[in-house]
Amino acid sequence: MLEAVRSRVRPYFEDAPPAHDWHHVQRVEALAETLVDRHPEPVDERIVRLGVLCHDIGRDREDRGEIDDHAVWGAREAGEILGDLGATAETIERVQHCVRTHRYSNEIKPATLEAKVVADADDLDALGAVGIARTFAHGGDLGSPIHDPALPVADDDTDAGATQYNHFYEKILDLPERMRTDAGRELAADRAAFVREFLERFDREVAGDA
């Protein structure tokens, strides 16, 4: 089942931009495996992996303006894929919950351990060195400025940050507080510390001090 789903979802990422491409899915899968291994209670790894594979199948469509919410659309699409491959109704429902609840801006919170692992793994990929790279890659796709000294974070009233620099403070550095698992919180703290170190260096360079 797992490899069949992997083959079915891979084409959804053929033209995806770097921040949400197939490599992102692979990294999230590796992070999810780490979280499963470190969790003290049993986790259904099969549901986690299926959820990871399907979690962003609608992201490129949302970025192109074809759908409003890639998590909601992706959950429906995942249900069709899994149904075609003979998954049980229970498996479909559990995977759909993972997909539906992984999104940062959704009000629906993960209610199962498997969904919490998928959401934590996805958020972790937005932190650390990879997260920094993804932030600038995504900002470049959107055409937003890297940094604007005339628009400090305190004066930026946008939800996600009007510049890529501000995005770190508006969203990325809030991610550790959103972690649902102990292992996720531990990894997030370390990755967030790296992001803060980078931003401190960034500030010095902008000021001409480094």
PADOPA-573943 format. One record per residue (C-alpha): residue number from 0; x, y, z; residue in three letters. Coordinates in nm, 4 decimals, padded with zeros to 6 digits, m for minus. Layout:
N
[NUM,[X,Y,Z],"ALA"] ...
end
This chain:
210
[0,[00.0000,00.0000,00.0000],"MET"] [1,[00.2705,00.2485,00.1001],"LEU"] [2,[00.4701,00.2211,m00.2205],"GLU"] [3,[00.1537,00.2252,m00.4305],"ALA"] [4,[00.0491,00.5519,m00.2644],"VAL"] [5,[00.3993,00.6910,m00.3095],"ARG"] [6,[00.3761,00.6224,m00.6836],"SER"] [7,[00.0298,00.7797,m00.7044],"ARG"] [8,[00.1169,01.1026,m00.5214],"VAL"] [9,[00.4603,01.1685,m00.6723],"ARG"] [10,[00.3161,01.3271,m00.9926],"PRO"] [11,[00.1379,01.5925,m00.7823],"TYR"] [12,[00.4807,01.7418,m00.7122],"PHE"] [13,[00.6277,01.7420,m01.0636],"GLU"] [14,[00.6013,02.1190,m01.1078],"ASP"] [15,[00.5990,02.2195,m00.7408],"ALA"] [16,[00.8284,02.5065,m00.6342],"PRO"] [17,[01.1273,02.4218,m00.4116],"PRO"] [18,[00.9679,02.5042,m00.0761],"ALA"] [19,[00.6957,02.2416,m00.1188],"HIS"] [20,[00.8421,01.9948,m00.3663],"ASP"] [21,[00.8934,01.6191,m00.3420],"TRP"] [22,[01.2139,01.6717,m00.1452],"HIS"] [23,[01.0056,01.8442,00.1227],"HIS"] [24,[00.7868,01.5342,00.1449],"VAL"] [25,[01.0950,01.3131,00.1791],"GLN"] [26,[01.2364,01.5311,00.4571],"ARG"] [27,[00.9055,01.5322,00.6426],"VAL"] [28,[00.8926,01.1529,00.6113],"GLU"] [29,[01.2394,01.1244,00.7663],"ALA"] [30,[01.1442,01.3638,01.0459],"LEU"] [31,[00.8241,01.1724,01.1121],"ALA"] [32,[01.0231,00.8505,01.1423],"GLU"] [33,[01.2466,01.0183,01.4015],"THR"] [34,[00.9453,01.1380,01.5984],"LEU"] [35,[00.7879,00.7916,01.5891],"VAL"] [36,[01.1112,00.6304,01.7085],"ASP"] [37,[01.1428,00.8761,01.9980],"ARG"] [38,[00.7831,00.8662,02.1118],"HIS"] [39,[00.7331,00.6659,02.4324],"PRO"] [40,[00.3921,00.5346,02.3247],"GLU"] [41,[00.3159,00.3166,02.0201],"PRO"] [42,[00.2439,00.5128,01.7021],"VAL"] [43,[00.0827,00.3681,01.3907],"ASP"] [44,[00.3707,00.4368,01.1548],"GLU"] [45,[00.1703,00.3206,00.8533],"ARG"] [46,[m00.0883,00.5952,00.9057],"ILE"] [47,[00.1864,00.8492,00.9685],"VAL"] [48,[00.3693,00.7645,00.6465],"ARG"] [49,[00.0513,00.7692,00.4409],"LEU"] [50,[m00.0403,01.1031,00.5952],"GLY"] [51,[00.3019,01.2472,00.5158],"VAL"] [52,[00.2890,01.1293,00.1550],"LEU"] [53,[m00.0518,01.2910,00.1036],"CYS"] [54,[m00.0222,01.6020,00.3206],"HIS"] [55,[00.0834,01.8485,00.0485],"ASP"] [56,[m00.0679,01.6998,m00.2672],"ILE"] [57,[m00.2840,02.0104,m00.3005],"GLY"] [58,[m00.0221,02.2694,m00.2089],"ARG"] [59,[00.0824,02.3540,m00.5653],"ASP"] [60,[m00.2822,02.3971,m00.6651],"ARG"] [61,[m00.3362,02.6390,m00.3774],"GLU"] [62,[m00.0241,02.8361,m00.4671],"ASP"] [63,[m00.1575,02.8697,m00.8222],"ARG"] [64,[m00.4904,02.9949,m00.6908],"GLY"] [65,[m00.6891,02.6934,m00.8117],"GLU"] [66,[m00.8158,02.5946,m00.4640],"ILE"] [67,[m00.8609,02.7781,m00.1355],"ASP"] [68,[m00.7248,02.5275,00.1146],"ASP"] [69,[m00.4768,02.2578,00.0166],"HIS"] [70,[m00.5357,02.0661,00.3415],"ALA"] [71,[m00.9099,02.0329,00.2866],"VAL"] [72,[m00.8705,01.9552,m00.0841],"TRP"] [73,[m00.5807,01.7213,m00.0166],"GLY"] [74,[m00.7810,01.5229,00.2383],"ALA"] [75,[m01.0554,01.4621,m00.0172],"ARG"] [76,[m00.8036,01.3684,m00.2854],"GLU"] [77,[m00.6197,01.1391,m00.0451],"ALA"] [78,[m00.9480,00.9628,00.0255],"GLY"] [79,[m00.9974,00.8944,m00.3428],"GLU"] [80,[m00.6417,00.7706,m00.3891],"ILE"] [81,[m00.6575,00.5411,m00.0893],"LEU"] [82,[m01.0029,00.4162,m00.1864],"GLY"] [83,[m00.8805,00.3301,m00.5355],"ASP"] [84,[m00.5981,00.1294,m00.3809],"LEU"] [85,[m00.8299,m00.0684,m00.1549],"GLY"] [86,[m00.7685,00.0979,00.1810],"ALA"] [87,[m01.0243,00.0396,00.4532],"THR"] [88,[m01.2663,00.3132,00.5560],"ALA"] [89,[m01.0867,00.3418,00.8908],"GLU"] [90,[m00.7475,00.3903,00.7258],"THR"] [91,[m00.8902,00.6524,00.4901],"ILE"] [92,[m01.0508,00.8448,00.7739],"GLU"] [93,[m00.7339,00.8436,00.9851],"ARG"] [94,[m00.5111,00.9541,00.6977],"VAL"] [95,[m00.7568,01.2238,00.5948],"GLN"] [96,[m00.7465,01.3613,00.9478],"HIS"] [97,[m00.3669,01.3844,00.9253],"CYS"] [98,[m00.3881,01.5751,00.5983],"VAL"] [99,[m00.6744,01.7990,00.7063],"ARG"] [100,[m00.5078,01.9099,01.0304],"THR"] [101,[m00.1440,01.9572,00.9316],"HIS"] [102,[m00.1819,02.3110,00.7960],"ARG"] [103,[m00.0408,02.5967,01.0056],"TYR"] [104,[m00.3336,02.8321,00.9534],"SER"] [105,[m00.6149,02.5791,00.9936],"ASN"] [106,[m00.8277,02.6018,01.3054],"GLU"] [107,[m00.8747,02.2234,01.3113],"ILE"] [108,[m00.6257,02.0738,01.5556],"LYS"] [109,[m00.4772,01.7235,01.5270],"PRO"] [110,[m00.6760,01.4929,01.7530],"ALA"] [111,[m00.4801,01.1707,01.7011],"THR"] [112,[m00.1211,01.0900,01.7858],"LEU"] [113,[m00.0501,01.0106,01.4214],"GLU"] [114,[m00.1856,01.3481,01.3063],"ALA"] [115,[00.0236,01.5241,01.5716],"LYS"] [116,[00.3359,01.3501,01.4436],"VAL"] [117,[00.2617,01.4485,01.0832],"VAL"] [118,[00.1965,01.8109,01.1825],"ALA"] [119,[00.5120,01.8292,01.3978],"ASP"] [120,[00.7280,01.6793,01.1238],"ALA"] [121,[00.5894,01.9250,00.8700],"ASP"] [122,[00.6496,02.2215,01.1019],"ASP"] [123,[01.0019,02.1045,01.1828],"LEU"] [124,[01.0945,02.1240,00.8149],"ASP"] [125,[01.0172,02.4970,00.8342],"ALA"] [126,[01.2816,02.5439,01.1054],"LEU"] [127,[01.6601,02.5173,01.1155],"GLY"] [128,[01.8925,02.5450,00.8169],"ALA"] [129,[01.6400,02.3832,00.5844],"VAL"] [130,[01.3678,02.6142,00.7101],"GLY"] [131,[01.5819,02.9193,00.6362],"ILE"] [132,[01.6442,02.7945,00.2842],"ALA"] [133,[01.2742,02.7217,00.2324],"ARG"] [134,[01.1698,03.0646,00.3597],"THR"] [135,[01.3860,03.2444,00.1078],"PHE"] [136,[01.2928,03.0049,m00.1713],"ALA"] [137,[00.9208,03.0551,m00.1059],"HIS"] [138,[00.9610,03.4299,m00.0703],"GLY"] [139,[01.1437,03.4405,m00.4007],"GLY"] [140,[00.8585,03.2547,m00.5685],"ASP"] [141,[00.6152,03.5100,m00.4267],"LEU"] [142,[00.8359,03.8016,m00.5271],"GLY"] [143,[00.8538,03.9412,m00.1744],"SER"] [144,[01.1609,04.1397,m00.0614],"PRO"] [145,[01.4292,03.9645,00.1380],"ILE"] [146,[01.4393,04.2524,00.3857],"HIS"] [147,[01.3161,04.6098,00.4106],"ASP"] [148,[01.4731,04.8233,00.6854],"PRO"] [149,[01.1823,05.0677,00.6459],"ALA"] [150,[00.9376,04.7954,00.7530],"LEU"] [151,[01.0457,04.6587,01.0918],"PRO"] [152,[00.8693,04.3587,01.2356],"VAL"] [153,[00.6878,04.5733,01.4941],"ALA"] [154,[00.5204,04.7750,01.2173],"ASP"] [155,[00.4357,04.4782,00.9950],"ASP"] [156,[00.0642,04.4037,01.0350],"ASP"] [157,[00.0490,04.1249,00.7745],"THR"] [158,[m00.0277,03.7702,00.8853],"ASP"] [159,[00.2814,03.6068,00.7375],"ALA"] [160,[00.5241,03.8983,00.7110],"GLY"] [161,[00.5611,04.1408,00.4215],"ALA"] [162,[00.9272,04.0451,00.3760],"THR"] [163,[01.1070,03.7160,00.4006],"GLN"] [164,[01.2991,03.8449,00.7044],"TYR"] [165,[00.9783,03.9433,00.8829],"ASN"] [166,[00.8271,03.6025,00.8024],"HIS"] [167,[01.0685,03.4435,01.0469],"PHE"] [168,[00.9258,03.6528,01.3287],"TYR"] [169,[00.5623,03.6453,01.2144],"GLU"] [170,[00.5455,03.2680,01.1717],"LYS"] [171,[00.8595,03.0565,01.1779],"ILE"] [172,[00.9762,03.1342,01.5316],"LEU"] [173,[00.6261,03.0644,01.6643],"ASP"] [174,[00.6450,02.7029,01.5489],"LEU"] [175,[00.8168,02.5589,01.8598],"PRO"] [176,[00.5161,02.6621,02.0709],"GLU"] [177,[00.2886,02.4672,01.8357],"ARG"] [178,[00.4668,02.1343,01.8753],"MET"] [179,[00.2421,01.8539,01.9991],"ARG"] [180,[00.5022,01.5891,02.0905],"THR"] [181,[00.7943,01.6001,02.3328],"ASP"] [182,[01.0384,01.4907,02.0632],"ALA"] [183,[00.9013,01.7588,01.8325],"GLY"] [184,[00.9486,02.0244,02.0994],"ARG"] [185,[01.3076,01.9129,02.1575],"GLU"] [186,[01.4001,01.9224,01.7897],"LEU"] [187,[01.2112,02.2489,01.7357],"ALA"] [188,[01.3980,02.4231,02.0179],"ALA"] [189,[01.7337,02.3324,01.8656],"ASP"] [190,[01.6297,02.4347,01.5151],"ARG"] [191,[01.4747,02.7612,01.6345],"ALA"] [192,[01.7976,02.8477,01.8156],"ALA"] [193,[01.9818,02.8118,01.4851],"PHE"] [194,[01.7292,03.0426,01.3142],"VAL"] [195,[01.7758,03.3069,01.5858],"ARG"] [196,[02.1529,03.2824,01.5499],"GLU"] [197,[02.1157,03.3333,01.1752],"PHE"] [198,[01.8901,03.6366,01.2228],"LEU"] [199,[02.1341,03.7935,01.4662],"GLU"] [200,[02.4090,03.7537,01.2080],"ARG"] [201,[02.1748,03.8891,00.9397],"PHE"] [202,[02.1092,04.2010,01.1497],"ASP"] [203,[02.4815,04.2606,01.1972],"ARG"] [204,[02.5490,04.2264,00.8268],"GLU"] [205,[02.2646,04.4618,00.7327],"VAL"] [206,[02.4091,04.7165,00.9750],"ALA"] [207,[02.7544,04.6711,00.8228],"GLY"] [208,[02.8950,04.5315,01.1466],"ASP"] [209,[02.9900,04.1881,01.0171],"ALA"] 
end
